[in-house]
Amino acid sequence: MDTSRDDLSPGEDRAGLDLTPPEGGYKLYKHKNAGATKTKNWHGFYWARQNEEGDYEIRSVPASTGEYSAPGGVWPGEGFEKHYVRVVG
């Protein structure tokens, strides 16, 4: 999957988040409309990796150091790519 045209650049609002990736090849993704979403205290970031079927296994991004990344299930590839963009840097 090539999402380079949709990648977010460094400098996005990530203050206070623990951005240490979990083991296993996870990459950082953010909801495309996280800033416009009215969900209180939701930063819109997830760790995700694509599996052999093309779907995405997701994990939470802890809001602070010392918290654990929790499994969030598997999203169908097409739906995940519609709503999330890979964060670079």
N, C-alpha and C positions, 0 to 999 in steps of 0.2 A: 504494500500500500504506500503510495506517495502522497503525503499531506503537506509537502514543503510550502505550497502556496498558502496554506492555512495555518502554518506554525506561528505561535506567539513568540515574540522576542523577549530577551531578558529585560527586566525592569518592570514587568507586570506586578501588580500588588500581591506580594507573597510574605509580607511582614508577619513574623511570629510562627509561621508554619515550619514543621519539621520536614524538610525536603530531602531526607536521606532515603534513597529508594530501597524498597524491600529486595531481598535476594530473589533471583530468578528472572532477571531480564525485564523488569517493569520499567516503563517510561511514564513521564508526567504528562497528564492531559488536563484540559480545563474546558468546562462547559462554555459553548460559544456565547451564550447570553447570561453568564453568571452575574454580571454587573446589573442587568436589568431585572433579574429575578428578585422577587420580594421576600424570599425565604430568609428569615432572620438568622444571622451568624453562619450562613452557608457560603464558603469560599469558592465552591465550584470545581475544586481540584480532585483528581483521582489518579492513582497509579493504575496502569493497564498494560497488559501484554496480549498479543494476538496468539491464539492457539492454532493447532493444525487445521481446524475447521474454518478458520477465518473469523471466529468470534473473539471477543475480548474478555479476559479474566480481569476483574477490577478489584482494587483494594483502596481503603480510605487513606487520605493524607491527614496525619495527625495535626491538630490545631496548635500543638506546642510540643517542645522537646520532652521526652520521657513518656509520651503516650505511644500506644502501639498502633500499627497499621492493621486494620481488620479486613478480612475478606468480604467482598460485596457481591459475589456471584459472577455470572457470565452474561454478557450482553451480546445479542446478535450483531455481527460486524456492521451491517448496513445502518442499523439504528444508532449504534455508537458513533460511527463516522459522521452521521447527520448532525449530531448534537455536541460532539467533543472535538477538540483540536489539540494536537501535540504541542507541548511547550518545549522550546529549545533554549539552551544556555543555562 
